[in-house]
Amino acid sequence: MKKIAILGSGEGNIFEAIVNYFAEENRKGKVEIFCLSDDYNSEILNKAKKMNISYKYLPFEENSNYFATQNFDLIILDYYSKDLTANVLELGRFINIHPSLLPAFKGKDAISRAFEAGVKVSGVTIHTMTNQIDGGKILAQFPVLIGNATHFDEFQAEIHKLERLITPIVIDKILEDKVFDFSDLISTSSCGGNCGGCGNCS
């Protein structure tokens, strides 16, 4: 059984998607999931409690000591509010989900900056973490098309929907030492028609 941690500060929507994915009958017992947050009152910790997932309030300044004593196969960031230091990143295999097609729109507010720039294709990137902002090796990307009549709220919702859909599949592939491919997402479930891959796009 693989041991993974989700480190987040906010609503924990990606965390919830990961838990639900590995709770499916054909994946039960495949991973042991831990939930970590630097915010004692965060929604991600509340979700972990409700979903009977092991959780821990982990103040930012305690990251180094904590991860030095753990042996996680993978640590996934779910909208974590702070930048992890280089000495912490050396203590595990950290990956991040970024709401743009890197290397475009690195950093904060990527969704709004991409929309305001008028790009016609954006998307989601999952990458290994380094001490450079949104640096590291790109592990997976998937596009979201932006039509001329697309409103910002619609675009933002599609990005977040894709994050929840793609992340568990990519984690599964990483833990099996396999490489994510577009067909892995298309064959798993529909992305809603805006990713450019399922055949439902106009």
Helices and strands as residue ranges (DSSP letters): E 2-8, H 13-23, G 25-27, E 31-37, H 43-50, E 54-57, G 60-62, H 63-68, E 74-78, H 86-89, E 94-98, H 110-117, E 121-128, E 138-145, H 152-175, H 182-188
